[in-house]
């Protein structure tokens, strides 16, 4: 925030710490809720733990436009639970993983509290996922040759003139020389500073003229300005069919938008023009290229599978290829690049669609419909990735229900065990009682302490009686010996 949008270091540090504490507190609250509602029944508690965990991740992905970075399901992109992604999505995979972890913990618990039933249930589910359920839901729809540009413009030139004059010139040269069916550039390569606006139409016209003739097409990341001089982070599609446009809908909090009307706190301290973009209002529509329906999305939007699934409601018009235009240079040499790559791989698994990734810094890659990276460019290099992608038709179960209802079924599924945990044995809904206010664990410990006291009281008369009998016998023996 300090380097790219001009926030003073003290405010930037405070915002980062606040964000970290807030994100961590959500999962902490979810686990606290589990500790209050658990019933000491291993099979039920394993499901309750997974439900609380998924509920925490859903909340974290929703509040303040959502920040689903690092959702636990992404860790299983190559594990045995990956086959569940086309059915339940990344949140469902995270639920299964946390459920399995709780089941294993119950099997490895103390000797008096071990339960192997949840573990057997996990094994059964894995056997069903890998043996009984179908895994392929899509069919081939032909191939498309592609050229993916990786511009590698450094972050110190991100919002000033040098980037505008370096990146569009190189990208324009690569686009005009491309012979691929579809060329894709990174996010926002055509404009980065207000003083460069006067040169913007030249590059646009030059590239548009190139793709106005013939069967080739291009998706270009641009910043567009409206009459009120507000910027939109957009994708422009160029082909003989005309110009296509999509404006980014899901903006990055504090990076591209200022949530909760906090501009008053940051006015005068940020380059608000470049951190308060205009939000797109329409769901992205496919861009047609040689029989393929290509669905573009921009950077942060790859984290939201439910939003990416919206255009899949109608199978006959559903996208056959996904295209990601990003710019990860802000994260430097960190694992963030690999994390976002895994997010794209998960989207491919959920929807069983190939993914084209064109990123300024990386990772620029081609991903098949099963989430495998088939070709890529090393990060932080300037290059063009050439290859082919196979379009797919058909819908996965996740695409069918997520396109209609979003994450609503997951919220409902996570809430059912929580409701069941506060029901009385007779089936009547119970109000919040002192047991839940105190916590079942503390209540159980008090009951156990009470039982110990009762046992001690019961044992005391026996001890006293034995000691009295023993003393009486000793007295009789002593006086019996003294008799003549």
ZALUMMAR-149696 format. One record per residue (C-alpha): residue in one letter; chain; x, y, z. Coordinates in Angstrom, 3 decimals. Layout:
BEGIN
code:unit:east:north:up
A:A:X:Y:Z .
...
***
This chain:
BEGIN
code:unit:east:north:up
X:A:0.000:0.000:0.000 .
X:A:2.859:2.369:0.709 .
X:A:4.706:1.645:-2.536 .
X:A:1.788:1.488:-4.949 .
X:A:-0.968:3.785:-3.652 .
X:A:0.978:6.179:-1.448 .
X:A:-0.325:5.302:2.037 .
X:A:2.051:6.424:4.848 .
X:A:3.873:3.493:6.396 .
X:A:2.197:3.847:9.792 .
X:A:-1.324:3.713:8.356 .
X:A:-0.320:0.925:5.949 .
X:A:1.114:-1.152:8.815 .
X:A:-2.005:-0.562:10.918 .
X:A:-4.269:-1.649:8.055 .
X:A:-2.233:-4.816:7.402 .
X:A:-2.252:-5.772:11.097 .
X:A:-5.972:-5.055:11.337 .
X:A:-6.681:-7.184:8.282 .
X:A:-4.572:-10.064:9.623 .
X:A:-6.200:-9.984:13.058 .
X:A:-9.654:-9.725:11.540 .
X:A:-9.117:-12.671:9.189 .
X:A:-7.616:-14.807:11.924 .
X:A:-10.368:-13.935:14.391 .
X:A:-13.051:-15.280:12.039 .
X:A:-11.698:-18.839:12.126 .
X:A:-10.944:-18.452:15.831 .
X:A:-14.596:-17.553:16.412 .
X:A:-15.678:-20.576:14.364 .
X:A:-13.565:-22.911:16.509 .
X:A:-14.825:-21.233:19.680 .
X:A:-18.351:-21.927:18.477 .
X:A:-17.426:-25.582:17.990 .
X:A:-16.068:-25.803:21.542 .
X:A:-19.408:-24.553:22.858 .
X:A:-21.626:-26.798:20.765 .
X:A:-19.751:-30.104:20.744 .
X:A:-21.657:-33.033:22.223 .
X:A:-18.832:-35.487:23.031 .
X:A:-20.160:-37.823:20.362 .
X:A:-17.185:-38.405:18.020 .
X:A:-19.147:-39.013:14.828 .
X:A:-21.336:-35.958:15.277 .
X:A:-18.519:-33.756:16.579 .
X:A:-16.392:-34.488:13.503 .
X:A:-19.187:-33.211:11.254 .
X:A:-19.801:-30.241:13.562 .
X:A:-16.106:-29.296:13.469 .
X:A:-16.062:-29.402:9.670 .
X:A:-19.252:-27.332:9.508 .
X:A:-17.855:-24.647:11.826 .
X:A:-14.644:-24.575:9.800 .
X:A:-16.482:-24.190:6.484 .
X:A:-18.740:-21.547:8.016 .
X:A:-15.673:-19.541:9.046 .
X:A:-14.201:-19.762:5.553 .
X:A:-17.505:-18.691:3.999 .
X:A:-17.700:-15.679:6.304 .
X:A:-14.114:-14.736:5.477 .
X:A:-14.942:-14.949:1.782 .
X:A:-17.998:-12.732:2.103 .
X:A:-17.425:-9.887:4.558 .
X:A:-16.231:-6.589:3.038 .
X:A:-16.466:-8.091:-0.485 .
X:A:-14.546:-11.168:0.701 .
X:A:-10.921:-12.233:1.038 .
X:A:-10.795:-15.981:0.280 .
X:A:-7.031:-16.111:-0.144 .
X:A:-5.602:-19.297:1.341 .
X:A:-8.860:-21.234:1.722 .
X:A:-7.952:-24.706:3.031 .
X:A:-9.419:-26.535:0.030 .
X:A:-6.638:-25.252:-2.222 .
X:A:-4.125:-27.380:-0.297 .
X:A:-5.748:-30.508:-1.752 .
X:A:-5.470:-29.578:-5.428 .
X:A:-3.349:-32.701:-6.014 .
X:A:-4.557:-34.844:-3.120 .
X:A:-7.159:-37.612:-2.876 .
X:A:-9.912:-35.066:-2.210 .
X:A:-9.378:-33.238:-5.502 .
X:A:-11.907:-35.532:-7.191 .
X:A:-14.625:-33.888:-5.074 .
X:A:-14.020:-30.420:-6.569 .
X:A:-16.395:-30.897:-9.565 .
X:A:-19.106:-31.854:-7.071 .
X:A:-18.728:-29.487:-4.114 .
X:A:-16.131:-26.848:-5.056 .
X:A:-13.222:-25.575:-2.974 .
X:A:-15.315:-24.989:0.176 .
X:A:-16.688:-28.518:-0.004 .
X:A:-13.177:-29.907:-0.370 .
X:A:-12.162:-27.916:2.714 .
X:A:-15.149:-29.388:4.575 .
X:A:-14.137:-32.941:3.684 .
X:A:-10.528:-32.271:4.704 .
X:A:-11.474:-30.829:8.110 .
X:A:-13.979:-33.639:8.661 .
X:A:-11.278:-36.218:7.907 .
X:A:-8.860:-34.451:10.268 .
X:A:-11.418:-34.503:13.095 .
X:A:-12.158:-38.188:12.436 .
X:A:-8.467:-39.076:12.594 .
X:A:-8.118:-37.084:15.819 .
X:A:-10.982:-39.033:17.403 .
X:A:-9.304:-42.313:16.427 .
X:A:-5.973:-41.206:17.926 .
X:A:-7.419:-39.764:21.115 .
X:A:-6.961:-41.025:24.659 .
X:A:-7.625:-44.718:25.259 .
X:A:-10.947:-44.132:26.946 .
X:A:-12.246:-41.723:24.307 .
X:A:-11.161:-43.320:21.028 .
X:A:-13.740:-43.843:18.324 .
X:A:-13.046:-45.482:14.983 .
X:A:-16.516:-45.007:13.484 .
X:A:-15.781:-41.517:12.027 .
X:A:-12.532:-42.797:10.530 .
X:A:-14.351:-45.679:8.859 .
X:A:-16.839:-43.162:7.472 .
X:A:-13.997:-41.158:5.925 .
X:A:-12.554:-44.270:4.291 .
X:A:-15.999:-45.110:2.923 .
X:A:-16.426:-41.618:1.464 .
X:A:-13.000:-41.788:-0.185 .
X:A:-13.857:-45.151:-1.730 .
X:A:-17.111:-43.720:-3.063 .
X:A:-15.388:-40.618:-4.476 .
X:A:-12.711:-42.629:-6.256 .
X:A:-14.764:-45.657:-7.213 .
X:A:-18.490:-45.124:-7.493 .
X:A:-18.979:-41.499:-8.540 .
X:A:-18.300:-40.284:-12.118 .
X:A:-15.306:-38.020:-12.634 .
X:A:-15.694:-36.780:-16.217 .
X:A:-18.578:-34.448:-16.981 .
X:A:-17.359:-32.688:-20.126 .
X:A:-16.458:-33.502:-23.720 .
X:A:-13.984:-31.989:-26.173 .
X:A:-15.009:-29.032:-28.310 .
X:A:-12.015:-28.659:-30.604 .
X:A:-8.650:-26.990:-30.155 .
X:A:-7.467:-23.396:-30.201 .
X:A:-3.937:-22.067:-30.683 .
X:A:-3.039:-19.362:-28.159 .
X:A:-0.325:-16.786:-27.418 .
X:A:-0.096:-15.614:-23.794 .
X:A:1.971:-12.503:-23.063 .
X:A:4.024:-12.020:-19.897 .
X:A:5.242:-8.406:-19.875 .
X:A:7.284:-8.405:-16.621 .
X:A:7.050:-4.680:-15.908 .
X:A:8.491:-3.940:-12.470 .
X:A:6.371:-2.498:-9.686 .
X:A:8.324:0.777:-9.512 .
X:A:7.060:1.549:-13.023 .
X:A:3.524:0.393:-12.356 .
X:A:1.832:3.753:-11.999 .
X:A:4.035:6.068:-13.988 .
X:A:5.004:6.902:-17.527 .
X:A:7.780:4.325:-18.066 .
X:A:5.370:1.408:-17.769 .
X:A:2.960:2.920:-20.281 .
X:A:5.681:3.494:-22.867 .
X:A:7.434:0.147:-22.281 .
X:A:4.559:-2.298:-21.875 .
X:A:2.147:-1.239:-24.663 .
X:A:4.988:-0.892:-27.181 .
X:A:6.241:-4.434:-26.513 .
X:A:2.703:-5.858:-26.244 .
X:A:1.615:-4.085:-29.424 .
X:A:4.555:-5.565:-31.289 .
X:A:3.784:-9.072:-30.023 .
X:A:0.073:-8.784:-30.788 .
X:A:0.580:-7.544:-34.335 .
X:A:3.112:-10.324:-34.990 .
X:A:1.025:-13.112:-33.408 .
X:A:-0.272:-15.927:-35.615 .
X:A:-2.242:-17.661:-32.866 .
X:A:-6.018:-17.961:-32.975 .
X:A:-6.252:-16.082:-29.676 .
X:A:-3.727:-13.745:-28.035 .
X:A:-4.140:-12.712:-24.385 .
X:A:-2.322:-9.907:-22.545 .
X:A:-2.005:-9.291:-18.793 .
X:A:-4.272:-6.975:-16.847 .
X:A:-4.226:-3.193:-17.452 .
X:A:-1.315:-2.955:-19.893 .
X:A:-2.615:-0.079:-22.014 .
X:A:-2.795:2.726:-19.460 .
X:A:-1.267:3.358:-16.078 .
X:A:-1.064:7.127:-15.527 .
X:A:-3.272:10.108:-16.132 .
X:A:-0.607:11.958:-18.080 .
X:A:-0.527:9.149:-20.653 .
X:A:-4.190:9.402:-21.610 .
X:A:-3.481:11.426:-24.741 .
X:A:-1.480:8.543:-26.251 .
X:A:-4.022:5.858:-25.396 .
X:A:-6.144:6.036:-28.591 .
X:A:-3.073:5.511:-30.800 .
X:A:-2.215:2.100:-29.356 .
X:A:-5.875:1.039:-29.274 .
X:A:-6.423:1.912:-32.918 .
X:A:-3.211:0.257:-34.004 .
X:A:-4.059:-3.041:-32.309 .
X:A:-7.742:-2.946:-33.268 .
X:A:-6.843:-2.505:-36.943 .
X:A:-4.677:-5.610:-36.710 .
X:A:-7.546:-7.854:-35.516 .
X:A:-10.383:-6.214:-37.442 .
X:A:-9.362:-8.275:-40.463 .
X:A:-8.988:-12.070:-40.514 .
X:A:-10.004:-14.810:-38.086 .
X:A:-7.575:-14.090:-35.261 .
X:A:-8.640:-12.411:-32.021 .
X:A:-7.154:-10.865:-28.882 .
X:A:-8.137:-10.168:-25.287 .
X:A:-6.361:-7.043:-24.030 .
X:A:-6.292:-5.712:-20.469 .
X:A:-6.899:-1.953:-20.434 .
X:A:-7.881:0.868:-18.103 .
X:A:-10.867:2.745:-19.477 .
X:A:-11.990:6.224:-18.451 .
X:A:-15.589:7.387:-18.356 .
X:A:-16.755:11.007:-18.870 .
X:A:-16.405:11.588:-15.108 .
X:A:-12.752:10.540:-15.407 .
X:A:-13.243:7.420:-13.298 .
X:A:-11.297:4.340:-14.301 .
X:A:-12.573:0.855:-15.047 .
X:A:-10.296:-2.178:-14.948 .
X:A:-11.460:-3.818:-18.161 .
X:A:-10.884:-6.469:-20.798 .
X:A:-11.327:-5.478:-24.437 .
X:A:-11.850:-8.231:-26.990 .
X:A:-10.756:-7.482:-30.557 .
X:A:-11.869:-9.532:-33.560 .
X:A:-13.538:-9.237:-36.945 .
X:A:-16.909:-9.487:-35.146 .
X:A:-16.334:-6.155:-33.403 .
X:A:-15.212:-4.957:-29.984 .
X:A:-16.017:-6.898:-26.801 .
X:A:-15.809:-5.345:-23.330 .
X:A:-15.946:-6.618:-19.773 .
X:A:-15.444:-4.438:-16.668 .
X:A:-14.094:-6.040:-13.525 .
X:A:-16.838:-6.602:-10.956 .
X:A:-15.000:-7.918:-7.909 .
X:A:-12.480:-5.244:-6.942 .
X:A:-9.669:-5.720:-4.429 .
X:A:-10.484:-3.975:-1.104 .
X:A:-8.105:-1.054:-0.477 .
X:A:-6.323:-1.917:-3.721 .
X:A:-8.999:-1.077:-6.266 .
X:A:-11.833:0.080:-4.018 .
X:A:-12.237:1.707:-0.611 .
X:A:-14.916:-0.190:1.358 .
X:A:-17.142:1.169:4.147 .
X:A:-16.719:4.789:3.022 .
X:A:-13.241:4.936:4.545 .
X:A:-12.071:7.524:2.031 .
X:A:-12.220:10.151:4.769 .
X:A:-9.415:8.294:6.569 .
X:A:-7.210:8.029:3.508 .
X:A:-7.998:11.156:1.513 .
X:A:-4.799:13.000:0.784 .
X:A:-2.748:9.932:1.673 .
X:A:-3.545:7.722:-1.327 .
X:A:-3.563:7.982:-5.080 .
X:A:-7.344:7.531:-4.906 .
X:A:-7.703:7.717:-8.661 .
X:A:-5.808:4.449:-8.949 .
X:A:-7.269:2.753:-5.880 .
X:A:-10.942:3.554:-6.324 .
X:A:-11.993:2.000:-9.616 .
X:A:-15.516:1.925:-10.935 .
X:A:-17.130:-1.439:-10.318 .
X:A:-18.503:-3.400:-13.268 .
X:A:-22.208:-4.194:-13.114 .
X:A:-22.704:-6.967:-15.693 .
X:A:-21.785:-10.637:-15.557 .
X:A:-19.079:-11.467:-18.082 .
X:A:-20.300:-12.919:-21.355 .
X:A:-18.242:-15.308:-23.499 .
X:A:-15.991:-13.938:-26.217 .
X:A:-16.357:-16.010:-29.411 .
X:A:-13.201:-17.268:-31.129 .
X:A:-13.335:-19.985:-33.811 .
X:A:-16.178:-21.924:-32.245 .
X:A:-14.891:-21.470:-28.693 .
X:A:-16.656:-19.393:-26.035 .
X:A:-13.879:-17.775:-23.983 .
X:A:-14.813:-16.305:-20.594 .
X:A:-12.350:-13.665:-19.312 .
X:A:-11.878:-12.600:-15.711 .
X:A:-9.395:-10.250:-14.065 .
X:A:-6.892:-11.149:-11.335 .
X:A:-8.671:-11.226:-7.919 .
X:A:-11.847:-12.593:-9.508 .
X:A:-10.196:-15.997:-9.881 .
X:A:-10.689:-16.468:-6.113 .
X:A:-14.485:-16.544:-6.388 .
X:A:-15.651:-19.766:-7.993 .
X:A:-19.332:-19.038:-7.433 .
X:A:-19.078:-15.819:-9.456 .
X:A:-17.106:-17.487:-12.214 .
X:A:-19.845:-20.136:-12.421 .
X:A:-22.657:-17.642:-13.097 .
X:A:-22.393:-17.797:-16.935 .
X:A:-22.813:-21.603:-16.804 .
X:A:-26.566:-21.601:-16.225 .
X:A:-27.342:-22.515:-19.820 .
X:A:-25.321:-25.473:-21.056 .
X:A:-25.759:-24.480:-24.711 .
X:A:-24.139:-21.071:-24.186 .
X:A:-21.765:-21.943:-21.329 .
X:A:-18.083:-20.977:-21.789 .
X:A:-15.746:-23.606:-23.186 .
X:A:-12.468:-21.886:-22.160 .
X:A:-11.538:-19.649:-19.208 .
X:A:-9.066:-16.754:-19.577 .
X:A:-7.323:-15.036:-16.651 .
X:A:-5.717:-11.602:-17.077 .
X:A:-3.654:-10.699:-14.020 .
X:A:-0.846:-8.643:-12.557 .
X:A:0.896:-10.197:-9.551 .
X:A:3.961:-7.959:-9.606 .
X:A:2.759:-6.266:-6.421 .
X:A:3.495:-9.404:-4.380 .
X:A:7.159:-9.672:-5.319 .
X:A:9.100:-12.894:-4.813 .
X:A:6.515:-14.574:-2.578 .
X:A:4.334:-17.666:-2.609 .
X:A:1.368:-15.496:-3.650 .
X:A:2.098:-16.311:-7.308 .
X:A:1.797:-20.055:-6.692 .
X:A:-1.271:-19.544:-4.522 .
X:A:-3.093:-17.717:-7.299 .
X:A:-1.981:-20.373:-9.776 .
X:A:-3.576:-22.994:-7.516 .
X:A:-6.766:-20.919:-7.420 .
X:A:-6.899:-21.055:-11.233 .
X:A:-6.279:-24.788:-11.151 .
X:A:-9.143:-25.220:-8.700 .
X:A:-11.476:-23.228:-10.978 .
X:A:-10.521:-25.559:-13.827 .
X:A:-11.300:-28.569:-11.633 .
X:A:-14.614:-27.194:-10.399 .
X:A:-15.907:-26.332:-13.878 .
X:A:-13.774:-28.794:-15.902 .
X:A:-12.681:-26.046:-18.261 .
X:A:-9.159:-25.225:-19.471 .
X:A:-7.657:-21.997:-18.149 .
X:A:-5.431:-19.530:-20.009 .
X:A:-3.355:-17.391:-17.641 .
X:A:-1.603:-14.243:-18.882 .
X:A:0.085:-12.355:-16.040 .
X:A:2.487:-9.444:-15.937 .
X:A:4.835:-11.161:-13.461 .
X:A:3.588:-14.754:-13.597 .
X:A:2.622:-17.432:-13.447 .
X:A:1.632:-17.345:-17.127 .
X:A:0.392:-20.844:-17.912 .
X:A:-1.993:-23.139:-19.764 .
X:A:-4.094:-25.381:-17.496 .
X:A:-6.174:-28.281:-18.789 .
X:A:-9.714:-29.093:-17.669 .
X:A:-8.440:-31.402:-14.917 .
X:A:-6.325:-28.721:-13.265 .
X:A:-2.953:-29.842:-14.642 .
X:A:-0.459:-27.217:-15.790 .
X:A:0.488:-28.278:-19.328 .
X:A:2.772:-25.304:-20.164 .
X:A:4.119:-22.264:-18.312 .
X:A:6.717:-19.474:-18.330 .
X:A:9.108:-18.868:-15.404 .
X:A:7.920:-15.896:-13.310 .
X:A:9.501:-12.461:-13.765 .
X:A:10.599:-12.983:-17.342 .
X:A:9.476:-11.217:-20.503 .
X:A:8.190:-13.832:-22.931 .
X:A:5.254:-15.174:-24.934 .
X:A:3.835:-18.609:-24.190 .
X:A:2.648:-20.396:-27.337 .
X:A:0.492:-23.483:-27.152 .
X:A:-2.874:-25.090:-27.724 .
X:A:-5.929:-25.456:-25.543 .
X:A:-8.801:-27.911:-25.847 .
X:A:-12.248:-26.389:-25.257 .
X:A:-14.813:-28.399:-23.308 .
X:A:-18.598:-28.610:-23.251 .
X:A:-20.890:-30.025:-20.583 .
X:A:-21.501:-29.064:-16.969 .
X:A:-20.145:-30.406:-13.699 .
X:A:-22.485:-30.792:-10.715 .
X:A:-20.762:-27.791:-9.118 .
X:A:-21.361:-25.651:-12.215 .
X:A:-25.044:-26.593:-12.198 .
X:A:-25.842:-25.658:-8.606 .
X:A:-23.313:-22.823:-8.129 .
X:A:-24.507:-21.035:-11.273 .
X:A:-28.059:-20.978:-9.882 .
X:A:-27.607:-20.551:-6.148 .
X:A:-24.017:-19.433:-5.585 .
X:A:-22.723:-20.453:-2.146 .
X:A:-26.211:-20.565:-0.572 .
X:A:-26.327:-24.420:-0.425 .
X:A:-22.998:-24.409:1.420 .
X:A:-24.277:-21.923:3.998 .
X:A:-27.337:-24.114:4.531 .
X:A:-25.299:-27.314:4.798 .
X:A:-22.921:-25.705:7.314 .
X:A:-25.811:-24.468:9.423 .
X:A:-27.673:-27.769:9.780 .
X:A:-25.218:-29.448:12.230 .
X:A:-25.147:-26.242:14.268 .
X:A:-28.928:-26.304:14.572 .
X:A:-28.866:-30.005:15.440 .
X:A:-26.307:-29.423:18.197 .
X:A:-28.705:-27.227:20.173 .
X:A:-31.666:-29.618:19.978 .
X:A:-32.855:-31.582:22.994 .
X:A:-33.062:-35.391:22.820 .
X:A:-36.828:-35.193:22.424 .
X:A:-36.364:-33.170:19.263 .
X:A:-37.585:-29.824:20.592 .
X:A:-35.480:-26.769:19.930 .
X:A:-33.900:-25.732:23.213 .
X:A:-33.098:-22.158:24.179 .
X:A:-29.521:-21.253:24.981 .
X:A:-28.991:-22.761:28.399 .
X:A:-26.416:-22.406:31.111 .
X:A:-24.682:-25.494:29.689 .
X:A:-23.842:-23.662:26.481 .
X:A:-23.004:-20.410:28.257 .
X:A:-20.549:-22.233:30.510 .
X:A:-19.431:-24.700:27.875 .
X:A:-20.084:-28.410:28.003 .
X:A:-16.459:-29.153:28.818 .
X:A:-16.491:-27.004:31.965 .
X:A:-19.894:-28.394:32.958 .
X:A:-18.659:-31.961:32.553 .
X:A:-15.595:-31.202:34.660 .
X:A:-17.814:-29.846:37.451 .
X:A:-19.984:-32.960:37.312 .
X:A:-16.893:-35.152:37.537 .
X:A:-15.582:-33.171:40.512 .
X:A:-18.983:-33.577:42.202 .
X:A:-18.891:-37.327:41.624 .
X:A:-15.424:-37.546:43.163 .
X:A:-16.591:-35.691:46.267 .
X:A:-19.586:-38.033:46.571 .
X:A:-17.353:-41.089:46.242 .
X:A:-15.043:-39.697:48.896 .
X:A:-17.948:-39.154:51.295 .
X:A:-19.146:-42.715:50.698 .
X:A:-15.701:-44.122:51.385 .
X:A:-15.074:-42.148:54.596 .
X:A:-17.449:-44.161:56.895 .
X:A:-15.914:-47.409:55.644 .
X:A:-12.439:-46.197:56.486 .
X:A:-13.538:-45.022:59.916 .
X:A:-15.308:-48.324:60.600 .
X:A:-12.257:-50.349:59.606 .
X:A:-9.974:-48.268:61.803 .
X:A:-12.388:-48.609:64.767 .
X:A:-12.554:-52.399:64.387 .
X:A:-8.797:-52.665:64.140 .
X:A:-8.254:-50.605:67.317 .
X:A:-10.850:-52.686:69.211 .
X:A:-9.164:-55.955:68.228 .
X:A:-5.766:-54.674:69.345 .
X:A:-7.219:-53.602:72.722 .
X:A:-8.803:-57.023:73.299 .
X:A:-5.572:-58.887:72.469 .
X:A:-3.577:-56.689:74.827 .
X:A:-5.903:-57.168:77.801 .
X:A:-6.321:-60.914:77.089 .
X:A:-2.548:-61.477:77.548 .
X:A:-2.557:-59.686:80.954 .
X:A:-5.119:-62.099:82.480 .
X:A:-3.644:-64.696:84.964 .
***
